[in-house]
Amino acid sequence: MKIYFNNNNQGKIKAFITHNGELHELEPGQTLELKVKRGEQVTYKVGRLSAEHTIDYQATDAEFEITQNRVLLYAYLAALVVILVGLWYLKNISNTILTIVVIVGLVIFEGFNYFNGYQAHPVHRG
């Protein structure tokens, strides 16, 4: 099994892959090749503050790429635009309400990012 980690946006963040209790670290741009047998579990997490996910594979020679969840990132950016338009429309909003909205928005985004920030997608090379 080959695992690619191409993380162009986050700099020095590492991916941690666990196979049979053995931990492997991947830096952006690196590839890891594992000798996997059927029934073995391969898990990954990106960075220190993220949930651990299992890679569901059907073939022992499968290839996966760990990438950032673009849908989550675009949804966050769209929410920021909606907040900015709302602030422009309201014009006079108290700093307390603005602070609460920003903090709640960041907490929600980081919560989603913890569980769904990165995904392992199968790579089909032909």
C-alpha positions as CSV (number, residue, x, y, z in Angstrom):
1,M,0.0,0.0,0.0
2,K,1.3,3.5,-0.9
3,I,0.2,6.6,1.0
4,Y,0.9,10.0,-0.5
5,F,0.8,13.2,1.6
6,N,0.7,16.4,-0.4
7,N,-0.1,19.3,1.8
8,N,0.7,22.5,0.0
9,N,-1.2,24.9,2.2
10,Q,-0.1,24.0,5.8
11,G,3.7,24.1,5.7
12,K,5.4,21.8,8.2
13,I,2.3,19.9,9.4
14,K,2.9,16.1,9.5
15,A,0.7,13.1,8.9
16,F,1.0,10.2,11.4
17,I,0.2,6.8,9.9
18,T,-0.2,3.8,12.2
19,H,0.1,0.2,10.9
20,N,0.2,-2.8,13.3
21,G,1.0,-0.4,16.2
22,E,4.0,1.1,14.4
23,L,3.9,4.8,13.9
24,H,5.2,6.4,10.7
25,E,5.5,10.2,10.2
26,L,5.1,11.8,6.8
27,E,6.1,15.3,5.9
28,P,4.4,17.1,3.0
29,G,5.5,15.7,-0.3
30,Q,6.6,12.3,1.1
31,T,5.3,8.9,0.2
32,L,5.0,5.9,2.5
33,E,5.0,2.3,1.3
34,L,3.5,-0.3,3.7
35,K,3.4,-4.1,3.4
36,V,-0.2,-4.6,4.3
37,K,-2.1,-7.9,4.6
38,R,-5.8,-8.3,4.5
39,G,-7.5,-7.7,7.9
40,E,-4.8,-5.3,9.2
41,Q,-5.8,-1.8,10.2
42,V,-4.2,1.3,8.9
43,T,-5.0,4.6,10.6
44,Y,-3.9,8.2,10.0
45,K,-4.2,11.6,11.5
46,V,-2.8,14.9,10.4
47,G,-1.2,17.2,12.9
48,R,-1.4,16.7,16.7
49,L,-4.9,18.1,17.2
50,S,-7.0,15.9,14.9
51,A,-9.0,12.8,15.1
52,E,-7.6,9.5,14.0
53,H,-9.2,7.9,10.9
54,T,-9.1,4.4,9.5
55,I,-8.2,3.8,5.9
56,D,-10.7,1.4,4.4
57,Y,-8.9,-0.5,1.7
58,Q,-10.0,-3.5,-0.4
59,A,-6.7,-4.4,-2.1
60,T,-3.3,-4.6,-0.4
61,D,-1.6,-2.8,-3.2
62,A,-4.0,0.2,-3.1
63,E,-2.7,3.8,-3.2
64,F,-4.2,6.6,-1.2
65,E,-3.6,10.3,-1.0
66,I,-4.2,12.3,2.2
67,T,-5.6,15.7,1.3
68,Q,-7.3,18.6,3.0
69,N,-11.1,18.6,2.9
70,R,-11.7,21.4,0.4
71,V,-15.5,21.3,0.9
72,L,-15.1,22.2,4.5
73,L,-12.6,25.0,3.7
74,Y,-14.9,26.5,1.0
75,A,-17.9,26.3,3.4
76,Y,-15.9,28.2,6.0
77,L,-14.9,30.9,3.5
78,A,-18.5,31.2,2.3
79,A,-19.7,31.6,5.9
80,L,-17.2,34.4,6.4
81,V,-18.5,36.2,3.3
82,V,-22.1,35.8,4.7
83,I,-21.0,37.2,8.0
84,L,-19.2,40.2,6.3
85,V,-22.3,40.9,4.2
86,G,-24.5,40.7,7.3
87,L,-22.2,43.1,9.2
88,W,-22.3,45.5,6.3
89,Y,-26.1,45.3,6.2
90,L,-26.5,45.8,10.0
91,K,-23.8,48.5,10.1
92,N,-24.3,49.2,13.8
93,I,-23.6,46.0,15.8
94,S,-22.2,45.9,19.3
95,N,-18.7,44.6,19.8
96,T,-20.0,42.0,22.3
97,I,-22.3,40.4,19.7
98,L,-19.6,40.6,17.1
99,T,-17.1,38.9,19.4
100,I,-19.5,36.1,20.3
101,V,-20.3,35.5,16.6
102,V,-16.6,35.3,15.7
103,I,-15.8,33.0,18.6
104,V,-18.7,30.7,18.0
105,G,-17.9,30.5,14.3
106,L,-14.2,29.6,15.0
107,V,-15.3,26.9,17.5
108,I,-17.7,25.4,15.0
109,F,-15.1,25.4,12.2
110,E,-12.4,23.9,14.5
111,G,-14.8,21.2,15.6
112,F,-15.6,20.2,12.0
113,N,-11.9,20.5,11.1
114,Y,-11.0,18.1,14.0
115,F,-13.2,15.3,12.7
116,N,-13.2,16.0,8.9
117,G,-10.2,18.3,8.2
118,Y,-8.3,15.7,6.1
119,Q,-9.4,12.7,4.0
120,A,-7.7,9.7,2.5
121,H,-8.8,9.3,-1.2
122,P,-7.9,6.3,-3.3
123,V,-5.5,7.1,-6.2
124,H,-6.2,5.5,-9.5
125,R,-3.1,5.4,-11.7
126,G,-3.5,4.1,-15.1
